[in-house]
Amino acid sequence: MSINDTQGNDVQVLDYSVKDGKFQGTLRFHIYDDFGLDKKDVSEKRGKIYVLLPCFRAWYTLQHFEGFNGKYKPFKTEVVIDVPFEGELRS
């Protein structure tokens, strides 16, 4: 619910095995994003309506105003999903 776009992802194969013509394992999906705003997100030139919302202007100011010395950093969202799989090898 808190990811509307992703900054990156990683997919891994875990616990993979093959025996008697059958295979099984687990795929791990690691998806991550940060909720940071940059100039593109609040630019009227890019058609963003966010610039009209006081909460987004405040959010942008908290992240970018030099007087805060980086105190207000974007929060990060991470999702890790493990999906088991299995099947048979065919020749």
N, C-alpha and C positions, 0 to 999 in steps of 0.2 A: 504494500500500500504506500510505502514511503519512497518507492523508486519509480520515477516517471521516465527515466532515461538511465543508461548505465555508462560508467566511465571505463569499465573494463571487466574482463571475465577470464576465467581459467577453467579448463576441463581436464580432469585426470582420470586414469583408469586405476582402480584400486583392487586388490585381492583377486587378480585374474588367474584362472587356472583352466587347464585342458586335461580331460581324462576320458578315455574310451570314446573318443569322437564327440564329446560334449564339452562345451565351455561355459564358464560362468564368471561373474565378477561384479564390480560396482563402479559406476561412473559417478564422479563427484563434480558438481557444477558449483563454482565459486563466482558469485556476481557481486560487484561492488560499485558504489557511487558515492560522491560527496555532494552535500547540499550547499554548494558555493554559488554565489552570483558573480558574474563578470559584466562588463559593459554591454555585451551583446544581449544579456538578459533584461536589461532595463533601457534599451535604446528605442526611442520612438521611430527612428529611421528604419529599424528592422521590423516595425509593425508590432512590437511587443506592447501589450496593454498593461504589463506589470508596472511600468513606470508611472502609471496613474494611481496605483494602489499605495497608500501610505506605509503599509506593513512591508512591502518590498523595498521601498526607498529606505526605510529604517534598517532593514536587514542588510542591504547593500552598504549603507553607511557604517554599520557596526563592523562589517568585514573589511572595509577599505580605508576608513578614516585613519590617517597616520597617528593621530593623537591617542588612539587606543593601543598602539604598539603591538598589533597582532593578537590581542587578548581574545577577540571573538572570531574563532576559526569555524569554518564549515564543519558540520557533523558528518560523520561517515556512516553509511549503511552497508552492511555486508549480509549476504544470504549464501548459505551453503546447503546444497541439496544432494543427498546420496540416492542414486537410483540403481537398484540391482538389475542385472540382465543375465540371460542364459540362452543357449541355443545348441544346435548340432552342426558339426562341420560336415560339409558335403564335398565330394570329390568330382 
